[in-house]
């Protein structure tokens, strides 16, 4: 019924002209339709009040809208499951889920890593969790400031999660870039499933290097930062009792790396070194992209790629080469990786500019 009314409201031209003039493309057309109708009826409080009640109901439920269907989670170990996101770009077909969402069941509740790219995915993930355990979700941490990590956070706040964690720099970056990030993901993935996302960065507990969370049963979860890299602010999660590491985008498995204006590959390598030094060799790894694996695999697919490219770019710099020369670096050994064609030339240009002090541009994701 709600979706039928939404369609009727839109087709009847009830979208607020003032909202459109103000550039509001992310509001809920269902709610805005009633607000517009109230104005057309001379400010009828009945319809305006109804719109406010709809907003309250949506907030209480966490999310009301189209149902999205997520891939079946992979069991990593007892009590730990991850939904492996699509290895291509975020788009309507994958609802923006192109990173990994993980839930871990502990004595006192469930710990979620990554809030989801929108409230629709967050709600679907929560429903999935409930099919595995009746324990409540008590903790949510996000890997970085990107939309697929953060935009679902308002859902978790609305359903009562009080303990949310993020690296301070990531939280600040998300807050500053919220309007751009939401608009980008709304455009790329879909407004109907993104419009209710709100900036709840003020609800997060932030940290600089390490934060330890007691999850019951004599187990703890360590929320960690080893330094910048793919993004300036980065959060990892380590469970010592289970030798389980969730790297966020500090590590990829199988998928080609994507570099953005805020990416610093030199720092990325240093942060990766610190992570490897801090972890046991037999640690089980859930990367930011790709299936659960081990340390050797993420080193090969992330660290070794970055150091190879940096070495090749340095050779070009040493012989006074130019950026166009970097585009000719042989990356054919990586050509079978998803999104290779869309990323490898940009990666070469990015690393050349990074190492020569060039302009990396501006980017919000």
SEMARTOR-57626 format. One record per residue (C-alpha): residue number from 1; x, y, z; residue in one letter. Coordinates in nm, 3 decimals, padded with zeros to 5 digits. Layout:
REM residues N
  nr      px      py      pz rest
 NUM       X       Y       Z    A
...
REM end
This chain:
REM residues 365
  nr      px      py      pz rest
   1  00.000  00.000  00.000    X
   2  00.280  00.241  00.093    X
   3  00.455  00.192 -00.243    X
   4  00.126  00.234 -00.432    X
   5  00.063  00.562 -00.250    X
   6  00.418  00.675 -00.323    X
   7  00.362  00.611 -00.693    X
   8  00.029  00.795 -00.690    X
   9  00.180  01.091 -00.507    X
  10  00.469  01.118 -00.751    X
  11  00.251  01.072 -01.059    X
  12  00.011  01.338 -00.927    X
  13  00.290  01.594 -00.904    X
  14  00.282  01.624 -00.526    X
  15  00.660  01.648 -00.491    X
  16  00.731  01.972 -00.307    X
  17  00.830  02.246 -00.552    X
  18  01.018  02.422 -00.272    X
  19  01.213  02.107 -00.199    X
  20  01.304  02.063 -00.563    X
  21  01.404  02.427 -00.592    X
  22  01.629  02.379 -00.291    X
  23  01.791  02.081 -00.458    X
  24  01.642  01.825 -00.217    X
  25  01.658  01.505 -00.418    X
  26  01.697  01.268 -00.127    X
  27  01.376  01.331  00.070    X
  28  01.114  01.059  00.104    X
  29  00.857  01.128 -00.173    X
  30  00.587  00.958  00.034    X
  31  00.632  01.195  00.327    X
  32  00.695  01.498  00.107    X
  33  00.374  01.425 -00.080    X
  34  00.167  01.463  00.235    X
  35  00.352  01.780  00.330    X
  36  00.277  01.925 -00.014    X
  37 -00.085  01.821  00.008    X
  38 -00.115  01.988  00.348    X
  39  00.005  02.315  00.194    X
  40 -00.236  02.280 -00.097    X
  41 -00.519  02.231  00.154    X
  42 -00.431  02.561  00.319    X
  43 -00.196  02.421  00.581    X
  44 -00.428  02.141  00.694    X
  45 -00.267  02.012  01.013    X
  46 -00.412  01.665  00.960    X
  47 -00.194  01.589  00.661    X
  48  00.112  01.770  00.797    X
  49  00.078  01.581  01.125    X
  50  00.041  01.254  00.938    X
  51  00.369  01.320  00.757    X
  52  00.540  01.372  01.092    X
  53  00.393  01.046  01.223    X
  54  00.526  00.861  00.919    X
  55  00.876  00.992  00.993    X
  56  00.847  00.882  01.356    X
  57  00.730  00.536  01.250    X
  58  01.015  00.499  01.003    X
  59  01.267  00.600  01.267    X
  60  01.123  00.354  01.519    X
  61  01.130  00.069  01.268    X
  62  01.477  00.162  01.148    X
  63  01.375  00.128  00.788    X
  64  01.053  00.105  00.588    X
  65  01.090  00.056  00.216    X
  66  01.180 -00.192 -00.058    X
  67  01.318 -00.524  00.059    X
  68  01.663 -00.614 -00.073    X
  69  01.803 -00.965 -00.085    X
  70  02.161 -01.028  00.023    X
  71  02.391 -01.317 -00.067    X
  72  02.401 -01.606  00.177    X
  73  02.667 -01.544  00.443    X
  74  02.989 -01.745  00.450    X
  75  03.064 -01.922  00.777    X
  76  03.417 -01.821  00.871    X
  77  03.424 -02.010  01.202    X
  78  03.178 -02.090  01.479    X
  79  02.975 -01.780  01.551    X
  80  03.132 -01.572  01.273    X
  81  02.966 -01.508  00.936    X
  82  03.037 -01.266  00.657    X
  83  02.838 -01.157  00.354    X
  84  03.094 -01.121  00.077    X
  85  02.998 -00.817 -00.126    X
  86  03.011 -00.784 -00.502    X
  87  03.361 -00.750 -00.649    X
  88  03.248 -00.487 -00.899    X
  89  03.139 -00.127 -00.850    X
  90  02.840 -00.029 -00.639    X
  91  02.528 -00.018 -00.855    X
  92  02.153 -00.091 -00.834    X
  93  02.201 -00.463 -00.900    X
  94  02.406 -00.512 -00.582    X
  95  02.228 -00.239 -00.377    X
  96  02.566 -00.081 -00.312    X
  97  02.698 -00.385 -00.129    X
  98  03.045 -00.418 -00.280    X
  99  03.234 -00.467  00.044    X
 100  03.197 -00.725  00.322    X
 101  02.947 -00.720  00.609    X
 102  03.036 -00.939  00.906    X
 103  02.858 -01.041  01.225    X
 104  03.017 -01.216  01.521    X
 105  02.813 -01.382  01.795    X
 106  02.947 -01.347  02.150    X
 107  02.811 -01.431  02.493    X
 108  02.666 -01.084  02.552    X
 109  02.545 -01.007  02.201    X
 110  02.636 -00.960  01.836    X
 111  02.919 -00.746  01.700    X
 112  02.868 -00.611  01.345    X
 113  03.150 -00.486  01.125    X
 114  03.034 -00.229  00.866    X
 115  02.698 -00.057  00.886    X
 116  02.600 -00.119  00.524    X
 117  02.573  00.113  00.221    X
 118  02.216  00.220  00.299    X
 119  01.936  00.150  00.550    X
 120  01.780 -00.110  00.319    X
 121  02.090 -00.330  00.323    X
 122  02.137 -00.272  00.697    X
 123  01.778 -00.388  00.761    X
 124  01.823 -00.696  00.543    X
 125  02.148 -00.779  00.719    X
 126  01.981 -00.742  01.059    X
 127  01.704 -00.977  00.950    X
 128  01.969 -01.226  00.843    X
 129  02.142 -01.203  01.180    X
 130  01.813 -01.274  01.357    X
 131  01.782 -01.597  01.163    X
 132  02.110 -01.716  01.320    X
 133  02.072 -01.593  01.678    X
 134  01.823 -01.429  01.910    X
 135  02.100 -01.226  02.074    X
 136  02.078 -00.851  02.015    X
 137  02.319 -00.653  01.803    X
 138  02.506 -00.452  02.066    X
 139  02.812 -00.324  01.879    X
 140  02.872 -00.184  01.530    X
 141  03.210 -00.072  01.393    X
 142  03.281  00.077  01.048    X
 143  03.597  00.027  00.845    X
 144  03.635  00.380  00.704    X
 145  03.452  00.693  00.586    X
 146  03.322  00.549  00.258    X
 147  02.952  00.520  00.185    X
 148  02.937  00.141  00.185    X
 149  03.076  00.134  00.539    X
 150  02.877  00.420  00.692    X
 151  02.549  00.510  00.520    X
 152  02.355  00.232  00.692    X
 153  02.458  00.356  01.038    X
 154  02.138  00.552  01.102    X
 155  01.944  00.225  01.078    X
 156  02.145  00.074  01.365    X
 157  02.098  00.389  01.575    X
 158  01.723  00.381  01.513    X
 159  01.690  00.018  01.623    X
 160  01.868  00.094  01.948    X
 161  02.236  00.010  01.904    X
 162  02.427  00.232  02.147    X
 163  02.786  00.121  02.087    X
 164  02.919  00.241  01.753    X
 165  03.291  00.270  01.678    X
 166  03.500  00.447  01.419    X
 167  03.849  00.588  01.383    X
 168  03.835  00.960  01.463    X
 169  03.967  01.075  01.126    X
 170  03.719  00.852  00.941    X
 171  03.430  00.978  01.150    X
 172  03.530  01.340  01.090    X
 173  03.569  01.280  00.716    X
 174  03.230  01.113  00.689    X
 175  03.065  01.399  00.877    X
 176  03.230  01.665  00.659    X
 177  03.155  01.483  00.336    X
 178  02.811  01.345  00.425    X
 179  02.608  01.545  00.172    X
 180  02.845  01.453 -00.113    X
 181  02.870  01.089 -00.008    X
 182  02.494  01.045  00.024    X
 183  02.427  01.213 -00.310    X
 184  02.691  01.000 -00.482    X
 185  02.551  00.674 -00.345    X
 186  02.191  00.781 -00.405    X
 187  02.275  00.848 -00.768    X
 188  02.478  00.532 -00.819    X
 189  02.267  00.286 -00.619    X
 190  01.916  00.423 -00.580    X
 191  01.745  00.708 -00.396    X
 192  01.458  00.500 -00.265    X
 193  01.687  00.280 -00.055    X
 194  01.927  00.561  00.039    X
 195  01.704  00.861  00.112    X
 196  01.648  00.781  00.482    X
 197  02.022  00.761  00.560    X
 198  02.122  01.029  00.810    X
 199  02.450  01.157  00.944    X
 200  02.478  00.995  01.288    X
 201  02.852  01.052  01.326    X
 202  02.782  01.222  01.659    X
 203  02.664  00.886  01.795    X
 204  03.001  00.716  01.739    X
 205  03.269  00.648  01.995    X
 206  03.595  00.736  01.821    X
 207  03.952  00.625  01.886    X
 208  04.304  00.694  01.761    X
 209  04.504  00.370  01.795    X
 210  04.319  00.105  01.996    X
 211  03.995  00.050  02.181    X
 212  03.906 -00.274  02.364    X
 213  03.546 -00.393  02.391    X
 214  03.433 -00.653  02.645    X
 215  03.186 -00.881  02.465    X
 216  03.134 -01.132  02.748    X
 217  03.253 -01.486  02.811    X
 218  03.605 -01.362  02.884    X
 219  03.637 -01.248  02.523    X
 220  03.731 -00.905  02.397    X
 221  03.727 -00.735  02.061    X
 222  04.013 -00.500  01.977    X
 223  03.919 -00.206  01.753    X
 224  04.245 -00.099  01.590    X
 225  04.413  00.150  01.361    X
 226  04.754  00.087  01.207    X
 227  04.766  00.409  01.008    X
 228  04.629  00.558  00.684    X
 229  04.630  00.398  00.343    X
 230  04.329  00.331  00.122    X
 231  04.157  00.600  00.330    X
 232  04.309  00.848  00.579    X
 233  04.110  00.697  00.867    X
 234  04.084  00.320  00.894    X
 235  03.940  00.073  01.144    X
 236  04.032 -00.293  01.184    X
 237  03.888 -00.545  01.429    X
 238  04.081 -00.827  01.595    X
 239  03.944 -01.102  01.819    X
 240  04.244 -01.251  02.006    X
 241  04.055 -01.554  02.142    X
 242  03.961 -01.659  01.789    X
 243  04.272 -01.538  01.602    X
 244  04.037 -01.351  01.371    X
 245  04.125 -01.027  01.193    X
 246  03.885 -00.803  01.000    X
 247  04.108 -00.571  00.800    X
 248  03.862 -00.336  00.637    X
 249  04.007 -00.183  00.322    X
 250  04.362 -00.212  00.444    X
 251  04.356 -00.550  00.267    X
 252  04.193 -00.694 -00.045    X
 253  04.159 -01.053 -00.164    X
 254  04.143 -01.117 -00.541    X
 255  03.985 -00.785 -00.639    X
 256  04.197 -00.518 -00.805    X
 257  04.278 -00.226 -00.577    X
 258  04.101  00.104 -00.646    X
 259  04.289  00.423 -00.556    X
 260  04.114  00.751 -00.484    X
 261  04.235  01.107 -00.435    X
 262  04.257  01.049 -00.059    X
 263  04.454  00.724 -00.095    X
 264  04.822  00.729  00.003    X
 265  04.988  00.408 -00.112    X
 266  05.319  00.485  00.061    X
 267  05.139  00.511  00.394    X
 268  04.928  00.208  00.300    X
 269  05.239 -00.009  00.274    X
 270  05.369  00.119  00.609    X
 271  05.035  00.053  00.778    X
 272  05.024 -00.294  00.626    X
 273  05.371 -00.364  00.765    X
 274  05.255 -00.263  01.112    X
 275  04.949 -00.484  01.083    X
 276  05.153 -00.789  00.978    X
 277  05.398 -00.734  01.263    X
 278  05.115 -00.721  01.517    X
 279  04.929 -01.034  01.404    X
 280  05.006 -01.407  01.445    X
 281  05.103 -01.583  01.123    X
 282  04.805 -01.820  01.142    X
 283  04.544 -01.546  01.182    X
 284  04.217 -01.593  00.990    X
 285  04.143 -01.286  00.778    X
 286  03.821 -01.128  00.657    X
 287  03.938 -00.858  00.413    X
 288  03.755 -00.546  00.304    X
 289  03.690 -00.697 -00.038    X
 290  03.692 -01.063 -00.131    X
 291  03.641 -01.391  00.048    X
 292  03.781 -01.483  00.392    X
 293  04.139 -01.599  00.360    X
 294  04.482 -01.587  00.529    X
 295  04.761 -01.334  00.577    X
 296  04.972 -01.469  00.292    X
 297  04.690 -01.411  00.042    X
 298  04.613 -01.054  00.141    X
 299  04.985 -00.975  00.140    X
 300  05.014 -01.107 -00.215    X
 301  04.701 -00.934 -00.342    X
 302  04.746 -00.599 -00.166    X
 303  05.094 -00.531 -00.027    X
 304  05.286 -00.702 -00.306    X
 305  05.086 -00.519 -00.575    X
 306  05.150 -00.183 -00.414    X
 307  05.521 -00.240 -00.364    X
 308  05.556 -00.372 -00.721    X
 309  05.390 -00.062 -00.862    X
 310  05.593  00.173 -00.642    X
 311  05.915  00.003 -00.751    X
 312  05.825  00.031 -01.120    X
 313  05.722  00.396 -01.087    X
 314  06.047  00.476 -00.906    X
 315  06.238  00.332 -01.204    X
 316  06.051  00.572 -01.432    X
 317  06.124  00.867 -01.203    X
 318  06.493  00.774 -01.185    X
 319  06.524  00.793 -01.563    X
 320  06.330  01.124 -01.576    X
 321  06.024  00.960 -01.724    X
 322  05.677  01.117 -01.730    X
 323  05.331  01.011 -01.616    X
 324  05.244  00.861 -01.954    X
 325  05.534  00.619 -01.907    X
 326  05.371  00.488 -01.591    X
 327  05.069  00.383 -01.795    X
 328  05.294  00.137 -01.977    X
 329  05.396 -00.051 -01.662    X
 330  05.326 -00.420 -01.716    X
 331  05.028 -00.512 -01.498    X
 332  04.923 -00.812 -01.707    X
 333  04.978 -01.052 -01.417    X
 334  04.679 -00.885 -01.248    X
 335  04.447 -00.868 -01.547    X
 336  04.216 -01.145 -01.426    X
 337  04.117 -00.947 -01.118    X
 338  03.769 -00.791 -01.111    X
 339  03.764 -00.419 -01.212    X
 340  04.117 -00.443 -01.354    X
 341  04.020 -00.260 -01.674    X
 342  03.856  00.021 -01.479    X
 343  04.140  00.073 -01.232    X
 344  04.488 -00.027 -01.347    X
 345  04.573  00.282 -01.554    X
 346  04.439  00.516 -01.287    X
 347  04.643  00.326 -01.027    X
 348  04.959  00.382 -01.227    X
 349  04.888  00.754 -01.272    X
 350  04.795  00.793 -00.907    X
 351  05.114  00.635 -00.777    X
 352  05.328  00.839 -01.019    X
 353  05.163  01.164 -00.905    X
 354  05.186  01.058 -00.543    X
 355  05.560  00.992 -00.572    X
 356  05.628  01.314 -00.766    X
 357  05.406  01.550 -00.567    X
 358  05.139  01.581 -00.834    X
 359  04.775  01.679 -00.790    X
 360  04.555  01.384 -00.690    X
 361  04.229  01.574 -00.728    X
 362  03.922  01.564 -00.505    X
 363  03.698  01.267 -00.444    X
 364  03.409  01.168 -00.218    X
 365  03.287  00.809 -00.198    X
REM end
